[in-house]
Amino acid sequence: MSQTLALFPVPRGGFNKRLKQAAQLYPGGYAERFIWGGKSWLLCASANVLVYPKFFAQGKTSPQGIAVCQLQGRKFIYAWDKVGVLVCFLGDKEKVSALVTLLLQRKHFRPQLWLDDASQAALLDVTAEIPNEDKHPWPTLSDREQQKLKMYSVKRLSSKPWLGLVSIISLLVFIGYGLNTWAPWHSEPEWQDPGVAFEARLATTGANIIPLLRLDYNQQLMLQQLLGWQLERVEYSPQSVRYRLRRETGSIQSLRDYARKHALAVQLNEGYAQLTRAIQLPSAISAPSDVQWHTVTELTDWLDFQLTLWLPSSRLKLGKLQRVANWQQQQITIELHDYHLPDLLTLAGILDGLPLQLTQGAFQVQSHLISGQITMQAIGALG
């Protein structure tokens, strides 16, 4: 997924919902539906581009494949296997090259490769080990074939002039039913929809980890300049961030001055100091109705892929999946081992915009290398 292109799986009966999401993401954009691996997909874009996945699906070209071409001044990559779509992405050359490298490392994955002329030169190094018999030139399409691959306006696809009549009829039926069933003198307890209550909690729970990761990065940078004190441990919670420092040659007065300057509370104990900063995190999901929701499984699969790509020695651990009405939540833990401080910003970039709520986190710091874990709640919605 990128800023100019998105791919949605379309569950049975869910086409209209996906169109609505496409219209929110690309109000003046385009979309087209295609079938792959027995599943329906909706490809959306900000510009009217050719739906090349539809071409490869129609031709049943190969059970495994990677296709890369120049599109809208960037690189478009589409990869698949027998099960379904692996990657559909529009981005710069470096990221597409990294994706190809990662795909070729998959077990039992020997793809056929389609590259246009520009991509052959750009990806020469990463595709050198693919046998020549598995490499193919980019398909030349006739005008008729190109016409079949064109997208349609999202507004046109989602336009349903008959919905107004249906809404009026539904409203009249609802009013008639209400007049026959509602009695103001009844005093039965009001039923609370658990799904509505859960959604309300999402909007009000302050647990967005992104500001905390950026705050911690800057705080650790400054603590490295505090003479005579060695940072050993960092702890996260939605209400505070704590730093444990070991005293070497530093003075307590300089520590107190530093803490006062940066709004940190100080606690001293036998050669160690704990600095605590109270925080008030914003909600990670302040407007649930505006979020493009996926299931938790889709969310964690995407997150696992991104962590493997950008923080390869990290590990994603999944807890028990729970359901509340049409919502899902799952505890997830990201483990990091021997990472440098700037990698916190990389992690923030991966997590930014995802429906994740911080539970807790703890890192050990040794020789400026960070090891530890962050635990969060991943939130999803059923289609």
C-alpha positions, 0 to 999 in steps of 0.5 A, a space after each residue: 500500500 502507498 499514497 497513490 495506490 491501494 489494494 483491498 481484499 473484497 469479502 463476499 458481500 463486501 464490495 460496497 463497503 470497499 468502494 466506500 473506503 476507496 472513495 474516502 481514500 481517493 475521492 477523485 480516484 479510480 478503481 477496478 476489481 479482479 479475481 486472484 487465487 479464488 478471491 476478489 480484490 479491488 485495486 484503487 489509485 489516484 490516477 487512472 492506471 492499467 490494472 496489470 494484476 488483472 492481466 496476469 490473472 486472466 492469462 494464468 501466466 504462472 503460479 508464482 511470479 513478480 512483475 515490475 514496471 515503470 508507472 506514474 514516474 515510480 516503480 510498480 511491483 506486483 508479486 503472487 504465489 499459488 495462494 494469493 497476492 504477496 505484494 502490490 506496491 507503488 514506490 521508489 526504486 530503493 524500496 521496490 529493490 528491497 521488496 524483490 530481495 525479500 521476496 526472493 528469500 522466501 522458501 519454496 518461492 521460485 517466481 517467473 519474472 516480468 520486467 519492463 526495459 527501465 526496471 531491467 536496468 534498475 534491478 539488474 543486481 537483485 535479479 542476477 541469480 534468477 535463471 534466464 529462462 524464468 525472465 520475461 519481457 514486459 507484455 506488449 498489449 493491444 489497444 483492446 487489451 489495454 481497454 480491458 485493464 482500465 480503471 473506472 471512476 470511484 464516484 461512478 462505481 459508488 453512485 447508486 441513485 436508487 439508494 435514496 428511495 430505499 432509504 425513504 422506504 426503510 425509514 417509513 418501515 422503521 417508524 411504523 415498527 417503532 409506533 407499534 412497539 414503543 410505549 413511553 410508560 415502559 421502564 425496561 433497562 436500556 440495552 448497551 451495545 458492546 460494540 458501540 461502547 468498545 468504539 467509544 473507548 478506542 476514541 478516548 484511550 490515550 495510548 498512541 505510542 508514536 509521540 512516546 517513541 519520538 520523545 524517548 529518542 530525544 530524551 536518550 540523546 540528551 541523557 547521553 550528554 549527562 556526564 558521570 551517569 550511564 543509562 541502563 534501562 527505559 520503561 514505557 507506560 501510557 502514563 509515564 516514561 522512566 529512565 534508570 541511570 547508574 552513577 559513575 562519577 556524576 554529581 547528584 546536583 547536576 542530575 537534579 538540575 537536569 531533571 528540573 530543566 526537563 520536567 523529570 522527577 528524581 528518585 535516588 537509591 544506592 548508586 542508581 537514579 530513576 528519572 520519571 516523566 509524566 506523559 499524556 498520550 493522545 488516542 491512537 484511534 481518535 476517530 474510529 469511523 474514519 479509519 480504513 479498518 482491516 482484520 487484526 490478522 491482516 494488520 499483524 501480517 502487514 506489520 510482520 512484513 514491514 518489521 522484517 523489511 526495515 528491522 530484520 532482527 526484530 520479532 513479532 509475538 502474538 497473543 490471544 485474539 479476542 472479539 467484541 461485537 464486530 471488533 477484534 483485539 489482540 495483544 502483540 509484542 515487538 522484540 528488539 535486540 541490539 538496535 541503535 537509538 535512531 532505530 526507534 524512529 524507524 519503528 515509529 515510522 512503521 507503526 505510525 497510523 496503525 490502530 495500536 494501543 500501548 500497554 507497556 515497554 521496557 528496554 535495556 541499554 548497553 554500549 548505546 545498544 537497545 534490547 527489549 520489547 514493547 507490548 501493545 493492543 492491535 485493534 481490527 474490525 470484521 468485514 
